[in-house]
C-alpha cells in the first residue's frame, strides 16, 4: 500500500513517504477572516478533510493544522470603513468559517492557531533571518532579501528578473522592489505590536512560516492550500522558513478553484455564493457531495444545474441505503475495509471521482440484490457502501447528518403525517381497483415535489430533486 500525491514542487505524482513512520503532519492555509466564506473557500477545507480521512483510514496518526489569518490589509480596511474593531470583524468571520466547516462535515483540526497569537514566534524568525543576512530593517519595516536565497521561485517556476512582487502601502526603504515585507511599520489607527525594530504588524507570509514551525517543527510532511496561494504566499513561506534553517514541507498539495462564468469565485468579483446562504437552500450533505467529489485538482464550474445533478446522484445512494435498512430491519454496520478498487483509486492522488464510481457500481449491485430478494447480498453491499461513504464523509447514517434529511425544516413531521393521509387515500383507491384515482393522487404528489415509491413495507415518500 502506497499513497501517491501530486507534488506541486516536483510537478509530478510522487509516492508518499512520511518523515515519521506511521505519522503524517499537514499544514493547511486556512481562512483569512475578512468576510464570511463562500463555497470556494470551503472547498479547500473539504478536499483536505478527505485527505486527512484517507490517511487516517490507512492507519496513519494525523496531525492537521489549519491556521486563521486574523490580521491583514483587508480586515484593517473593513475596520476603518465600518467603524468596528478589527478583532470584531475577524472573530465574527472566523465563527462563520467554522460554522461552514461544521455544516459540511469537516473534522476539526488538531490545532487551529490564529496569526495574532504568534507574534513572539514571528519576532524570533525575523531576528534569525536578519542575523543570517536574509532580511533587513528599513523605516520600521522588515523585508526578506529575495536575492539572498538561491531557491527562490522554484515552487512557482518563475524567473526572478521577470518577477512582479505584490507590495502594500507604506512599504518604503526596500533595497530591491522584489523583496517582500515580513513586518510592516505602524500606521495611525492600525493595530500594532512592539518589536526590536519598532511597533508594527506582521506580513501575511511570515505568519504561516512561524506557525508551521511552532506546531509541526522544522520539517513536516504536507503543506496545502489553493492554487492561488502558490505565488506569492507559498513561495515566500518557503524562502523564509528555509533561509531560517527549516527543512519545511516535504510535499506541496494544491486544490483548484470553484469558478463562476469561468472566473475564480471571489468577493472582489461579486460572484461569490455564501455557505450560510447555500445551506438554507441545499442540504449540507448534498453540498459536500457536490464540492468534495470532483478531483481536488479539477476546477468546479458552479451552476444550479450541476448542484441538482449532484442532488439526484446522492439521492440514488440514499434511496439504496434506506431500502436495505428497511429490508434488514435495522442498521447495517460499515464493512471493516473498503473494496480494493476504491482503495486503489484513493491511493492514486486521492482519485475521488474513480472511487465514487465504485460506490455507484456497488449501489447498483445492491439494488439488483434487492430486486432478486437477496437480503444477504444487499446487506453486504450496503456495508461496503457505508465504509466507502464514511471515508468521504458522506455516510447518510452517520450521526453528523442525523438532522440533515429534513433540510432543516421543523415541519418534517407534520408533512409526513399529511402525506401519509393522502397515501392512505391512494391505497384505498388501489384496494377498490380504482386505478385512475390512485394514479391521479400519485401524479399530484409528484407535481408537488414529492417522489413516491412503493415498497414491500408500503409506500414511502421523499423530497424529489429541484
C-alpha positions as CSV (number, residue, x, y, z in Angstrom):
1,X,0.0,0.0,0.0
2,X,1.5,3.3,-1.1
3,X,-0.4,6.6,-1.2
4,X,0.7,8.8,-4.1
5,X,0.2,12.6,-4.3
6,X,0.7,15.3,-6.9
7,X,3.6,17.4,-5.5
8,X,3.4,20.9,-7.0
9,X,7.1,21.5,-6.2
10,X,8.1,18.3,-8.2
11,X,5.4,18.8,-10.8
12,X,4.6,15.1,-10.7
13,X,2.8,12.5,-8.7
14,X,5.1,11.1,-6.0
15,X,5.0,8.2,-3.6
16,X,4.2,9.5,-0.1
17,X,6.9,8.6,2.4
18,X,6.3,10.1,5.8
19,X,9.1,11.7,7.8
20,X,8.0,9.7,10.8
21,X,6.7,6.1,10.1
22,X,3.0,5.8,10.8
23,X,2.5,9.5,11.2
24,X,1.6,12.4,8.8
25,X,1.8,16.1,9.5
26,X,-0.3,18.5,7.4
27,X,-0.4,22.3,7.4
28,X,-3.3,23.9,5.5
29,X,-3.5,27.6,4.9
30,X,-6.9,28.3,6.3
31,X,-9.3,31.3,6.4
32,X,-8.4,34.9,6.0
33,X,-11.3,36.2,8.1
34,X,-12.1,39.5,6.3
35,X,-15.5,38.2,5.2
36,X,-17.9,35.3,5.5
37,X,-16.9,32.2,3.5
38,X,-18.2,31.3,0.0
39,X,-18.2,27.7,-1.3
40,X,-14.9,28.3,-3.0
41,X,-13.3,28.9,0.4
42,X,-14.9,25.8,1.9
43,X,-13.8,23.6,-1.0
44,X,-10.2,23.7,0.2
45,X,-11.2,22.6,3.7
46,X,-13.3,19.8,2.3
47,X,-10.5,18.5,0.0
48,X,-8.0,18.3,2.8
49,X,-10.7,16.8,5.1
50,X,-11.0,13.9,2.7
51,X,-7.2,13.7,2.5
52,X,-7.0,13.6,6.3
53,X,-9.7,10.9,6.5
54,X,-8.0,8.7,3.9
55,X,-4.7,8.9,5.8
56,X,-6.5,8.0,9.0
57,X,-8.2,5.1,7.3
58,X,-4.8,3.9,6.1
59,X,-3.7,3.8,9.7
60,X,-1.7,7.0,10.0
61,X,-1.7,9.2,13.1
62,X,-2.6,12.5,11.6
63,X,-1.7,16.0,12.9
64,X,-3.7,18.5,11.0
65,X,-3.0,22.3,11.4
66,X,-5.4,24.8,9.8
67,X,-4.5,28.4,10.6
68,X,-6.6,31.5,10.8
69,X,-5.2,34.8,9.4
70,X,-6.9,37.2,11.6
71,X,-5.0,40.4,10.7
72,X,-4.3,41.7,7.2
73,X,-4.8,44.7,5.0
74,X,-8.4,43.9,4.1
75,X,-9.5,43.3,7.7
76,X,-8.0,46.7,8.6
77,X,-9.7,48.4,5.7
78,X,-13.0,47.0,6.7
79,X,-12.5,48.0,10.3
80,X,-11.9,51.6,9.2
81,X,-14.9,51.6,6.7
82,X,-17.3,50.1,9.2
83,X,-16.1,51.8,12.4
84,X,-15.6,48.4,14.1
85,X,-12.7,46.9,15.9
86,X,-10.5,44.8,13.6
87,X,-10.7,41.9,16.0
88,X,-14.5,42.0,16.0
89,X,-14.6,41.6,12.2
90,X,-12.1,38.8,12.4
91,X,-13.9,36.9,15.1
92,X,-17.3,37.2,13.5
93,X,-16.0,35.8,10.2
94,X,-13.9,33.1,11.9
95,X,-17.1,31.8,13.5
96,X,-18.8,31.9,10.1
97,X,-16.0,29.8,8.6
98,X,-16.1,27.2,11.4
99,X,-19.9,27.0,11.1
100,X,-19.4,26.3,7.4
101,X,-16.8,23.7,8.0
102,X,-19.0,22.0,10.6
103,X,-22.1,22.2,8.4
104,X,-20.3,20.4,5.6
105,X,-18.9,17.7,7.9
106,X,-15.3,18.7,8.1
107,X,-13.5,17.2,11.1
108,X,-12.0,19.8,13.5
109,X,-8.2,20.4,13.1
110,X,-5.8,19.2,15.6
111,X,-4.9,22.8,16.3
112,X,-6.3,26.0,14.7
113,X,-3.8,28.8,15.6
114,X,-4.5,32.5,15.0
115,X,-1.8,34.6,13.5
116,X,-2.1,37.3,16.2
117,X,-1.4,34.8,18.9
118,X,2.1,34.1,17.5
119,X,3.9,37.4,17.3
120,X,6.8,36.2,19.6
121,X,7.5,33.3,17.1
122,X,7.5,35.8,14.2
123,X,9.9,38.1,16.0
124,X,12.2,35.1,16.7
125,X,12.1,34.1,13.0
126,X,12.8,37.7,11.8
127,X,15.7,38.0,14.2
128,X,17.3,34.8,12.9
129,X,16.9,35.8,9.3
130,X,18.4,39.2,9.9
131,X,21.4,37.6,11.7
132,X,21.9,35.2,8.7
133,X,21.8,38.1,6.2
134,X,18.5,37.1,4.6
135,X,16.4,40.0,5.9
136,X,16.9,43.7,6.8
137,X,15.1,46.5,8.6
138,X,14.1,49.8,6.8
139,X,11.8,52.6,8.1
140,X,10.4,50.2,10.7
141,X,9.6,47.6,8.1
142,X,11.4,44.2,7.9
143,X,12.0,42.8,4.4
144,X,13.2,39.5,3.1
145,X,16.1,39.8,0.6
146,X,15.0,37.5,-2.2
147,X,18.4,37.5,-3.8
148,X,19.9,36.0,-0.7
149,X,18.0,32.7,-1.1
150,X,19.1,30.7,-4.1
151,X,16.0,28.5,-4.2
152,X,13.5,31.4,-4.5
153,X,10.7,30.9,-7.1
154,X,11.4,27.1,-7.6
155,X,7.8,26.3,-6.5
156,X,6.1,28.7,-8.9
157,X,8.8,28.2,-11.6
158,X,9.3,31.9,-12.3
159,X,12.3,33.9,-13.3
160,X,13.5,36.5,-10.8
161,X,14.3,39.0,-13.5
162,X,10.6,38.9,-14.6
163,X,9.1,39.0,-11.1
164,X,6.5,41.5,-10.1
165,X,6.2,41.2,-6.3
166,X,2.9,42.4,-4.8
167,X,3.5,45.3,-2.5
168,X,1.4,47.2,0.1
169,X,1.1,50.8,1.0
170,X,3.9,52.1,3.2
171,X,6.5,49.5,2.1
172,X,9.4,52.0,1.9
173,X,13.1,51.5,2.1
174,X,13.4,48.3,0.0
175,X,16.8,47.5,-1.4
176,X,15.1,45.7,-4.3
177,X,11.4,46.1,-5.3
178,X,11.1,42.3,-5.4
179,X,11.9,42.0,-1.7
180,X,8.8,41.3,0.3
181,X,7.6,42.6,3.7
182,X,7.7,40.3,6.7
183,X,6.8,43.1,9.1
184,X,5.0,46.4,8.4
185,X,5.7,49.5,10.4
186,X,2.9,51.0,12.4
187,X,0.4,53.4,10.8
188,X,-2.1,55.7,12.6
189,X,-5.2,53.9,13.7
190,X,-3.9,50.4,12.9
191,X,-3.2,47.6,15.3
192,X,0.4,47.1,16.2
193,X,2.8,45.1,18.4
194,X,6.2,46.0,19.8
195,X,9.3,44.6,18.2
196,X,13.1,45.3,18.4
197,X,12.5,47.3,15.1
198,X,9.6,49.4,16.3
199,X,5.8,48.9,16.5
200,X,4.0,47.3,13.6
201,X,2.1,44.3,12.4
202,X,3.0,41.0,10.7
203,X,3.1,40.4,7.0
204,X,0.9,37.6,5.7
205,X,3.7,35.2,4.6
206,X,5.6,35.4,7.9
207,X,2.6,34.3,9.9
208,X,2.3,30.9,8.3
209,X,6.1,30.2,8.4
210,X,6.2,30.9,12.1
211,X,3.0,28.9,12.9
212,X,4.1,25.9,10.9
213,X,7.4,25.9,12.7
214,X,5.8,26.1,16.1
215,X,3.2,23.3,15.7
216,X,5.0,21.0,13.2
217,X,8.7,21.7,13.8
218,X,11.4,22.4,11.4
219,X,10.2,19.7,8.9
220,X,6.8,18.3,8.2
221,X,5.1,16.2,5.5
222,X,2.4,18.2,3.6
223,X,1.7,21.8,3.1
224,X,-1.7,22.5,1.4
225,X,-3.8,25.3,0.0
226,X,-5.5,26.7,-3.1
227,X,-3.6,27.1,-6.3
228,X,-3.9,30.9,-6.0
229,X,-1.5,30.7,-3.0
230,X,1.4,29.2,-4.9
231,X,2.7,32.7,-5.5
232,X,3.4,34.8,-3.7
233,X,2.3,33.2,-0.4
234,X,3.7,29.8,-0.5
235,X,6.8,30.8,-2.4
236,X,7.6,33.4,0.3
237,X,6.8,31.0,3.1
238,X,9.4,28.6,1.7
239,X,12.1,31.3,1.4
240,X,11.6,32.5,5.0
241,X,11.5,29.0,6.5
242,X,14.4,27.5,4.6
243,X,16.6,30.6,5.0
244,X,15.8,30.4,8.7
245,X,17.1,26.8,8.7
246,X,14.0,24.7,8.5
247,X,13.5,21.9,6.0
248,X,9.9,22.9,5.9
249,X,7.3,20.9,3.8
250,X,8.3,17.7,2.0
251,X,5.2,17.8,-0.3
252,X,3.1,20.7,-1.6
253,X,-0.5,19.9,-2.5
254,X,-2.8,22.5,-4.0
255,X,-6.6,22.3,-4.8
256,X,-8.3,24.0,-7.7
257,X,-10.9,26.7,-7.6
258,X,-14.7,26.9,-7.7
259,X,-15.4,29.2,-10.7
260,X,-18.4,31.1,-11.9
261,X,-18.6,32.0,-15.6
262,X,-15.0,30.9,-15.9
263,X,-13.6,33.2,-13.1
264,X,-12.4,32.3,-9.7
265,X,-15.2,32.7,-7.1
266,X,-14.1,35.9,-5.3
267,X,-15.6,38.5,-3.1
268,X,-13.9,41.2,-5.2
269,X,-15.6,40.0,-8.3
270,X,-19.0,40.0,-6.7
271,X,-19.7,36.4,-7.8
272,X,-19.4,34.5,-4.5
273,X,-22.0,32.1,-3.2
274,X,-22.0,32.3,0.6
275,X,-22.1,29.0,2.5
276,X,-24.6,30.3,5.0
277,X,-27.0,31.1,2.1
278,X,-26.4,27.8,0.3
279,X,-27.1,25.6,3.4
280,X,-30.5,27.2,3.7
281,X,-31.4,26.1,0.1
282,X,-29.4,22.9,-0.3
283,X,-28.9,20.1,2.2
284,X,-25.3,20.3,3.6
285,X,-24.6,16.7,2.7
286,X,-25.5,17.4,-0.9
287,X,-23.2,20.4,-0.9
288,X,-20.4,18.2,0.5
289,X,-21.1,15.7,-2.3
290,X,-21.0,18.5,-4.9
291,X,-17.8,20.1,-3.7
292,X,-15.9,17.1,-2.4
293,X,-16.4,14.5,-5.2
294,X,-14.6,16.2,-8.2
295,X,-10.9,15.6,-8.2
296,X,-9.2,18.2,-5.9
297,X,-7.0,19.4,-8.8
298,X,-10.0,19.9,-11.1
299,X,-11.9,23.2,-11.4
300,X,-15.6,23.2,-10.5
301,X,-17.8,25.5,-12.6
302,X,-20.6,26.4,-10.3
303,X,-24.2,26.1,-11.6
304,X,-27.5,25.2,-10.1
305,X,-27.9,22.6,-12.7
306,X,-24.7,20.9,-11.6
307,X,-25.9,21.0,-8.0
308,X,-29.2,19.4,-9.0
309,X,-27.3,16.7,-10.7
310,X,-25.3,16.1,-7.5
311,X,-28.5,16.0,-5.5
312,X,-30.1,13.4,-7.8
313,X,-26.9,11.3,-7.8
314,X,-26.7,11.4,-4.0
315,X,-30.5,10.6,-3.7
316,X,-29.9,7.4,-5.6
317,X,-27.3,6.4,-2.9
318,X,-29.5,7.5,-0.1
319,X,-32.5,5.6,-1.5
320,X,-30.5,2.4,-1.6
321,X,-29.3,2.9,1.9
322,X,-32.8,3.4,3.2
323,X,-34.2,0.4,1.3
324,X,-31.6,-2.0,2.7
325,X,-32.0,-0.7,6.2
326,X,-35.7,-1.4,5.9
327,X,-35.1,-4.8,4.4
328,X,-32.6,-5.7,7.1
329,X,-34.9,-4.5,9.9
330,X,-32.1,-2.3,11.5
331,X,-28.9,-0.5,11.0
332,X,-26.2,-2.3,8.9
333,X,-22.7,-1.5,10.2
334,X,-20.0,-0.4,7.8
335,X,-17.6,-3.1,6.5
336,X,-14.2,-3.2,8.2
337,X,-12.5,-2.5,4.8
338,X,-13.4,-0.6,1.7
339,X,-13.4,-2.6,-1.6
340,X,-9.9,-2.9,-3.2
341,X,-10.8,-0.9,-6.3
342,X,-12.0,2.0,-4.1
343,X,-8.7,1.9,-2.1
344,X,-6.7,1.8,-5.3
345,X,-8.4,4.9,-6.6
346,X,-7.9,6.8,-3.3
347,X,-4.3,5.8,-3.1
348,X,-3.7,7.3,-6.5
349,X,-3.6,11.0,-5.7
350,X,-7.0,10.9,-3.9
351,X,-8.9,9.8,-7.0
352,X,-12.3,10.6,-5.6
353,X,-14.2,10.5,-8.9
354,X,-12.9,7.0,-9.6
355,X,-13.6,5.9,-6.1
356,X,-17.1,7.3,-6.3
357,X,-17.7,5.3,-9.4
358,X,-17.1,2.2,-7.3
359,X,-19.7,3.5,-4.8
360,X,-22.3,3.8,-7.5
361,X,-21.4,0.4,-9.0
362,X,-21.8,-1.2,-5.6
363,X,-25.2,0.6,-5.2
364,X,-26.4,-0.8,-8.5
365,X,-25.3,-4.3,-7.4
366,X,-27.1,-3.8,-4.1
367,X,-30.3,-2.7,-5.9
368,X,-30.1,-5.8,-8.1
369,X,-29.8,-7.9,-5.0
370,X,-32.9,-6.2,-3.6
371,X,-34.8,-6.8,-6.8
372,X,-33.9,-10.5,-6.5
373,X,-34.9,-10.5,-2.8
374,X,-31.3,-11.5,-1.9
375,X,-31.2,-9.9,1.5
376,X,-27.7,-11.2,2.4
377,X,-26.1,-9.8,-0.7
378,X,-28.0,-6.4,-0.3
379,X,-26.8,-6.1,3.3
380,X,-23.2,-6.9,2.2
381,X,-23.3,-4.3,-0.5
382,X,-24.6,-1.7,2.0
383,X,-21.8,-2.5,4.4
384,X,-19.3,-1.8,1.7
385,X,-21.1,1.4,0.6
386,X,-21.2,2.7,4.2
387,X,-17.4,2.0,4.5
388,X,-16.7,4.0,1.4
389,X,-19.0,6.8,2.2
390,X,-17.5,7.1,5.7
391,X,-14.1,7.8,4.2
392,X,-15.6,10.5,2.1
393,X,-17.6,12.0,5.0
394,X,-20.9,11.2,3.1
395,X,-22.4,8.4,5.1
396,X,-26.1,9.4,5.5
397,X,-26.4,7.1,8.5
398,X,-23.6,8.9,10.3
399,X,-24.8,10.9,13.3
400,X,-23.3,14.0,11.7
401,X,-26.1,14.0,9.2
402,X,-28.9,12.9,11.6
403,X,-30.7,16.2,11.3
404,X,-29.8,16.8,7.6
405,X,-32.5,14.8,5.9
406,X,-35.3,17.3,6.5
407,X,-33.3,20.2,5.1
408,X,-33.5,21.9,8.5
409,X,-37.3,22.1,8.3
410,X,-39.0,21.6,11.6
411,X,-42.3,20.8,9.7
412,X,-41.0,17.5,8.5
413,X,-43.2,15.5,10.9
414,X,-46.3,17.5,10.0
415,X,-45.6,17.0,6.3
416,X,-45.0,13.3,6.9
417,X,-48.4,12.9,8.6
418,X,-50.2,14.8,5.8
419,X,-48.5,12.9,3.0
420,X,-49.4,9.6,4.6
421,X,-53.1,10.7,4.8
422,X,-53.0,11.2,1.1
423,X,-51.2,7.9,0.6
424,X,-53.8,6.1,2.6
425,X,-56.4,7.5,0.2
426,X,-54.3,6.2,-2.7
427,X,-54.1,2.8,-1.1
428,X,-57.8,2.7,-0.6
429,X,-58.3,3.6,-4.3
430,X,-56.0,0.8,-5.3
431,X,-57.8,-1.7,-3.0
432,X,-61.1,-0.9,-4.8
433,X,-59.2,-1.1,-8.1
434,X,-59.9,2.5,-8.9
435,X,-56.5,2.8,-10.8
436,X,-57.4,6.1,-12.3
437,X,-57.9,7.7,-8.9
438,X,-54.7,6.1,-7.5
439,X,-52.6,7.3,-10.4
440,X,-54.1,10.8,-10.1
441,X,-53.1,11.0,-6.5
442,X,-49.6,9.9,-7.2
443,X,-49.3,12.4,-10.1
444,X,-50.4,15.2,-7.8
445,X,-47.9,14.3,-5.2
446,X,-45.1,14.1,-7.8
447,X,-46.1,17.6,-9.1
448,X,-45.8,18.9,-5.6
449,X,-42.1,17.9,-5.5
450,X,-42.5,14.5,-3.8
451,X,-41.3,11.2,-5.1
452,X,-43.5,8.2,-4.1
453,X,-42.0,4.7,-4.1
454,X,-43.9,1.5,-3.4
455,X,-42.0,-1.0,-1.3
456,X,-42.9,-4.3,0.4
457,X,-43.4,-2.3,3.6
458,X,-45.8,0.1,1.9
459,X,-45.5,3.4,0.1
460,X,-42.9,5.9,1.2
461,X,-42.1,9.4,0.1
462,X,-39.0,11.6,-0.3
463,X,-38.3,15.1,-1.5
464,X,-37.5,15.0,-5.2
465,X,-34.7,16.9,-6.9
466,X,-35.3,20.5,-7.6
